[in-house]
């Protein structure tokens, strides 16, 4: 099993994923996942009452407090909290309807900066 942070968040069935990032210049970023192994299986038909997003990410200065607030509101943590380098942390949580939100303690550009 690969050792990147994403493999500690998703279950042991995830073996390969492609990720692309785009920074906007103001700390906001765009990240796209392509699940390779196992491959993504789209829903066969659109059901308006069962739609939702797969994943978004937001920055939070206090990850533990944010996770606590999610749990108190009926959500839950998905996987484990992971280190992202330079003391930054990230965790996935889901809302009560199963939508996944990534909480990260760094702005996007700092998180992905090449520090050599």
Secondary structure as GFF3:
##gff-version 3
##sequence-region A 1 116
A	DSSP	alpha_helix	6	9	.	.	.	ID=ss1
A	DSSP	beta_strand	16	23	.	.	.	ID=ss2
A	DSSP	beta_strand	29	37	.	.	.	ID=ss3
A	DSSP	three_ten_helix	48	50	.	.	.	ID=ss4
A	DSSP	beta_strand	55	59	.	.	.	ID=ss5
A	DSSP	alpha_helix	63	72	.	.	.	ID=ss6
A	DSSP	beta_strand	76	85	.	.	.	ID=ss7
A	DSSP	beta_strand	88	94	.	.	.	ID=ss8
A	DSSP	beta_strand	100	104	.	.	.	ID=ss9
A	DSSP	alpha_helix	108	112	.	.	.	ID=ss10
###
